[in-house]
Amino acid sequence: MKIRYLTLLTLIFLIPLTSCSMRKLTDVSVIAQEESVIPSATLSPTKKNTPTNTPTPTVTPTKTVTPTFTSTPWELDSFTSSLISPYAQPVTYIEDTCAYLENKWGEGKSTPGTIVVPIMFHSILKSDREATDPNQMTKAYFEYFMGYAQKLGFETITTAELVAFLEENEAIPERAMILILDDRRPDTPELFMPYLEANNWTLTLAWPTTEATSDRLWQKIEDYVDTGFVEVQPHGHYHIYIQDYTPVEEIETEIYQPIEVIQTHFGTASSAFVWPGGNFTELAVEMAREAGYEIGFTAYSRGPLMFNWIPLGEIEMTANDPLMVLPRFWSTEAHLALDEAVAIGDAAKQAAEEIKKEELLHYSLYCQSGEGE
């Protein structure tokens, strides 16, 4: 009895303690869930490694390489305009980008947007005669055009000035034109003289140098040249339209013979060849270059000229020499040519200002450092 009584008392005493312990574990579990406690993993003690006599590997120091600037120059944007002939597209001709940028933005150069309008004159009718041929221009329209050009602020340039502008962007008037009178028209320059003298303009005679020119006629042309307002450039010798089937000997005569004749009569070198009828071939262009001509003119009205910017058609592109196949406007639409040129020049000037910083950066990175292209 005594033993059973002690056992019962022991059980009675342990029951409250067990109940209390279970309650504490439950409370801890709830708190852990409420606080999102993630139980940590049990870490087993690491085994100590006994040090060995393994030799430490020798590390050879690497050579320090200094990085070099090898960035490739980016392609510059080219100006274009929907105002030029739909049968033409502008082409560039200066391959050295650094030389182009230096001449474009250098001091003493023509400002971006400077334009040149070559205009081709033929027959200017007298009095009130009506024009019946595309080559003819009424005197009334001639007088209107000359006054209109003056009103717009155009000035003339010579072939030498045009060459300097196209090759190195030498300074010329922002609105320039070159007036070219084709063929042997000894009386027509008289109509130009009052405007040339009043505005200090110049006229270029595209003259066929055939032996048919009399001494008296040569004297008259020489008198024009002596005024300082007229120059003479070759327009062939016999004025033959050069075609693919034209014999090489005839092409040579047309290109080379005028050089000697003009030198004899005027004491000047020939720099521009005005293609008779505007016709040329790739071979003829190559021969003209070899003869020393620097520019040539066609009879295609493609658009005005700018530095490193010549609008050409598919036919002229076959020559692979933009400066030898320059476009010219017909005089019968000369005032429209001036309007077009002004609009293109203004647009080109604005476009140049927008990319000026980019082009000067290009020049400073790839040209001034001696890494010219």
Summary of the structure (lengths in Angstrom):
residues: 373
radius of gyration: 43.2
end to end distance: 118.5
largest distance: 169.6
contacts: 1020
relative contact order: 0.15
helix: 44%
strand: 14%
